[in-house]
Amino acid sequence: MKDLTIIIPAYNEEKNIIYTIDRLYNFLENNNIDYKEIIITEDGSSDSTAEVIRKNIPNYKSLRLTSRDKNVGRGFALTNAIKDAKGKYVLYMDVDLATDLHHIKDAVAHLETGSSVAIGSRYLAVGTAKRTLKRAFFSKAFNLATRLMLNTSLTDHQCGFKAFNRADILPLLDKLRDMRWFWDTEIIVKAQRAGLKVTEFPVVWEEQQATNVRISRDSQRMLSGILRLWLELNWPGLKR
């Protein structure tokens, strides 16, 4: 896995980011997982996240920071980090590391055997997800609506643990319109429509206490994203 770039998007994480970086590096070292680089893509935080990372970069092997002056969205941060990545394969994970890190090897294995996109699923039979009932309900409702409206058989569109063959996915990045939370769903739906092989694999996932997700606000945005993408795919000439 020497051709692997790991990407972590970060926003207002000054209190937790070094813990996250330490945990990831310790895991990679203890499990003999090689990699080309790790990119923290910071999205215009209002706190000192970028400064904390920048100060600590010399303490870590092949750690890079990309940063913006203002918040433009998680999807925008991921898009630009993937474009900037040096690895043949890119894998991004949420900053809370909710997905068991042992699945790094699973994700890369799928790419090495021909998949263009490998996505962790919290809802396949042997995967497990520990979360509040409220978030579980919203997540399952969102995935059901996505399957019905966007004609996809995937079980989990929004799990923050996805890997890509960088060369395969690059042509799609400039075609993405949502630069925030719906980015995950849009990229895999458009990858499928482009004929790329998208593979799901089960993951162990546990909800963390600190999160930037807000159910009422983000549920409206996600449902709007489904409708907007449905219109784009089915009525491409319609002005929106």
PEVENRA-V728764 format. One record per helix or strand of 3 or more residues. SS is the DSSP state (A for helix, B for strand). FROM is the first residue (numbers start at 1). LEN is the number of residues. If there is no record, write none. Layout:
SS;FROM;LEN + SS;FROM;LEN
This chain:
B;4;7 + A;17;14 + B;37;6 + A;49;11 + B;63;5 + A;74;11 + B;89;5 + A;103;10 + B;117;5 + B;128;3 + A;133;18 + B;161;5 + A;166;8 + A;183;11 + B;198;5 + B;204;3 + A;215;20
